[in-house]
Amino acid sequence: MASVGDHCAEVTKVVSDTFRLDPALVVPDAPLEELGIDSKGRIRLLAALEIYYDVSIDLDELDRFTDVESVADVLAEALTACRAEEKH
C-alpha cells in the first residue's frame, strides 16, 4: 500500500501538471494559496485527482485542501475507501 509520502509525490505531479507550475515549487507544506490555487483551483484539483485516480472525493473534503500534504491525505483516504468498496 502506498504511503502518504508516495501520494505527496503523485499530488505534486498532478498539481504541477494541472496548474503548469514548476514541480520544484510544489513542496508538501506549501500552502495552495501561495501556489496561486484559490477556491476554484481547489475544485479543479479535486476534479483532476478524481479523473487521474478514478476515485470519488466528497466536495466537503475541499476544506482540507490546504497544502500538498493535506491533499495527499485526502487522496489516500479516498483510494482506501475505493479499494474497500471494490472488495464488496
Secondary structure, 3 states (H helix, E strand, C coil): CCCHHHHHHHHHHHHHHHHCCCHHHCCCCCEHHHHCCCHHHHHHHHHHHHHHHCCCCCHHHHHHCCEHHHHHHHHHHHHHHHHHHHCC
